[in-house]
Every structure is written in structure tokens, then in C-alpha cells.
Amino acid sequence: MKTFSIRCSNTDFTYAVIDGDKSSPKVLEQAKVNFPKNFSEGEKLHWFNQEINTLIQQHSPESVVLKGAEPLAKRSKSLDERLHVESVVIMTAGANGIKNCTKKVKSTIAKDLGLKGKGKYLQTKLDTSVIDDFDSYNTKAQEAILAGWSSLN
């Protein structure tokens, strides 16, 4: 089951395309893409929609998983901007006929990977050795990969 997973911020997005199952996930592609500078919010969201649409069409995933902001994030203009970006992912998945589109936080990812639903267990108890070179990825890439992995069967 191929999954497209993404972790957004206000300045960039990091995605991973993952295939396989929970016991043997394979990262097929992973990249960080910076948002264009000096775009208005509308221009940025339009550009982002085109980028996500292209990636979904290239990879034909069966599901899309979004690593969402943690619940303790303080409500701010910055968080609102991230939520706008995240909503584009959900909209674009739907426009491409992908019905399995979810948004997960660390505790949900941990639960779906067989841990007790505590986000801290992703760092302290999860065996990531089944993913080649997992430790070589940056934090945002790891979050995208974990979100995608947690959605595999």
C-alpha cells in the first residue's frame, strides 16, 4: 500500500513516499521543498496545491497522511498559516480521488505503530531499524516517514 506522507511548516514541506507494510516499510522517495520567498499567502497556497497535485499524480498513492501540529501548539498567526497549508494537502488528496486521507499527531502515530499512544515512545521505544538509514534523515523527514509508516497495513 503506497502512502504519501507530509510534514508541513510555514517555510517548507517535507514529504515521503512509503510502500510495503508495517513490518517492512520502504521509503521510495523523500525530499524537503522550500516555499517560494516573497509570495503572498494566496500565491503560496496556489503554488503548494500545484506541487502536491504533481507529487500525487507522479506516485499514485493509495493514502495520504499529514503529520499535524501537536495539540499544545499555541494559537498564533504562524499556526494559522500552517493550518492553511495543511488544508491544501487534504483538499488536493480529495481532488485526486484519494479517500484515505488522515492527519496524525505523535500520540496517534505511536498508537498506530503498536506503542501505547504516547508520543515520546516514538523516540524511546520504537525500533526504527526496519527503515534503512532512518537516523540519517532530519527531524521533519523522520516525522513524515513515521506518519506514513503508521498508516501502512
Secondary structure as a PSIPRED ss2 file (coil, helix, strand):
# PSIPRED VFORMAT (PSIPRED V4.0)

   1 M C   1.000  0.000  0.000
   2 K C   1.000  0.000  0.000
   3 T E   0.000  0.000  1.000
   4 F E   0.000  0.000  1.000
   5 S E   0.000  0.000  1.000
   6 I E   0.000  0.000  1.000
   7 R E   0.000  0.000  1.000
   8 C E   0.000  0.000  1.000
   9 S C   1.000  0.000  0.000
  10 N C   1.000  0.000  0.000
  11 T C   1.000  0.000  0.000
  12 D E   0.000  0.000  1.000
  13 F E   0.000  0.000  1.000
  14 T E   0.000  0.000  1.000
  15 Y E   0.000  0.000  1.000
  16 A E   0.000  0.000  1.000
  17 V E   0.000  0.000  1.000
  18 I E   0.000  0.000  1.000
  19 D E   0.000  0.000  1.000
  20 G C   1.000  0.000  0.000
  21 D C   1.000  0.000  0.000
  22 K C   1.000  0.000  0.000
  23 S C   1.000  0.000  0.000
  24 S C   1.000  0.000  0.000
  25 P C   1.000  0.000  0.000
  26 K E   0.000  0.000  1.000
  27 V E   0.000  0.000  1.000
  28 L E   0.000  0.000  1.000
  29 E E   0.000  0.000  1.000
  30 Q E   0.000  0.000  1.000
  31 A E   0.000  0.000  1.000
  32 K E   0.000  0.000  1.000
  33 V E   0.000  0.000  1.000
  34 N E   0.000  0.000  1.000
  35 F C   1.000  0.000  0.000
  36 P C   1.000  0.000  0.000
  37 K C   1.000  0.000  0.000
  38 N C   1.000  0.000  0.000
  39 F C   1.000  0.000  0.000
  40 S C   1.000  0.000  0.000
  41 E H   0.000  1.000  0.000
  42 G H   0.000  1.000  0.000
  43 E H   0.000  1.000  0.000
  44 K H   0.000  1.000  0.000
  45 L H   0.000  1.000  0.000
  46 H H   0.000  1.000  0.000
  47 W H   0.000  1.000  0.000
  48 F H   0.000  1.000  0.000
  49 N H   0.000  1.000  0.000
  50 Q H   0.000  1.000  0.000
  51 E H   0.000  1.000  0.000
  52 I H   0.000  1.000  0.000
  53 N H   0.000  1.000  0.000
  54 T H   0.000  1.000  0.000
  55 L H   0.000  1.000  0.000
  56 I H   0.000  1.000  0.000
  57 Q H   0.000  1.000  0.000
  58 Q H   0.000  1.000  0.000
  59 H H   0.000  1.000  0.000
  60 S C   1.000  0.000  0.000
  61 P C   1.000  0.000  0.000
  62 E C   1.000  0.000  0.000
  63 S E   0.000  0.000  1.000
  64 V E   0.000  0.000  1.000
  65 V E   0.000  0.000  1.000
  66 L E   0.000  0.000  1.000
  67 K E   0.000  0.000  1.000
  68 G C   1.000  0.000  0.000
  69 A C   1.000  0.000  0.000
  70 E C   1.000  0.000  0.000
  71 P C   1.000  0.000  0.000
  72 L C   1.000  0.000  0.000
  73 A C   1.000  0.000  0.000
  74 K C   1.000  0.000  0.000
  75 R C   1.000  0.000  0.000
  76 S C   1.000  0.000  0.000
  77 K H   0.000  1.000  0.000
  78 S H   0.000  1.000  0.000
  79 L H   0.000  1.000  0.000
  80 D H   0.000  1.000  0.000
  81 E H   0.000  1.000  0.000
  82 R H   0.000  1.000  0.000
  83 L H   0.000  1.000  0.000
  84 H H   0.000  1.000  0.000
  85 V H   0.000  1.000  0.000
  86 E H   0.000  1.000  0.000
  87 S H   0.000  1.000  0.000
  88 V H   0.000  1.000  0.000
  89 V H   0.000  1.000  0.000
  90 I H   0.000  1.000  0.000
  91 M H   0.000  1.000  0.000
  92 T H   0.000  1.000  0.000
  93 A H   0.000  1.000  0.000
  94 G H   0.000  1.000  0.000
  95 A H   0.000  1.000  0.000
  96 N C   1.000  0.000  0.000
  97 G C   1.000  0.000  0.000
  98 I C   1.000  0.000  0.000
  99 K C   1.000  0.000  0.000
 100 N E   0.000  0.000  1.000
 101 C E   0.000  0.000  1.000
 102 T E   0.000  0.000  1.000
 103 K E   0.000  0.000  1.000
 104 K E   0.000  0.000  1.000
 105 V C   1.000  0.000  0.000
 106 K H   0.000  1.000  0.000
 107 S H   0.000  1.000  0.000
 108 T H   0.000  1.000  0.000
 109 I H   0.000  1.000  0.000
 110 A H   0.000  1.000  0.000
 111 K H   0.000  1.000  0.000
 112 D H   0.000  1.000  0.000
 113 L C   1.000  0.000  0.000
 114 G C   1.000  0.000  0.000
 115 L C   1.000  0.000  0.000
 116 K C   1.000  0.000  0.000
 117 G C   1.000  0.000  0.000
 118 K C   1.000  0.000  0.000
 119 G C   1.000  0.000  0.000
 120 K C   1.000  0.000  0.000
 121 Y H   0.000  1.000  0.000
 122 L H   0.000  1.000  0.000
 123 Q H   0.000  1.000  0.000
 124 T H   0.000  1.000  0.000
 125 K C   1.000  0.000  0.000
 126 L C   1.000  0.000  0.000
 127 D C   1.000  0.000  0.000
 128 T H   0.000  1.000  0.000
 129 S H   0.000  1.000  0.000
 130 V H   0.000  1.000  0.000
 131 I C   1.000  0.000  0.000
 132 D C   1.000  0.000  0.000
 133 D C   1.000  0.000  0.000
 134 F H   0.000  1.000  0.000
 135 D H   0.000  1.000  0.000
 136 S H   0.000  1.000  0.000
 137 Y C   1.000  0.000  0.000
 138 N C   1.000  0.000  0.000
 139 T H   0.000  1.000  0.000
 140 K H   0.000  1.000  0.000
 141 A H   0.000  1.000  0.000
 142 Q H   0.000  1.000  0.000
 143 E H   0.000  1.000  0.000
 144 A H   0.000  1.000  0.000
 145 I H   0.000  1.000  0.000
 146 L H   0.000  1.000  0.000
 147 A H   0.000  1.000  0.000
 148 G H   0.000  1.000  0.000
 149 W H   0.000  1.000  0.000
 150 S H   0.000  1.000  0.000
 151 S C   1.000  0.000  0.000
 152 L C   1.000  0.000  0.000
 153 N C   1.000  0.000  0.000
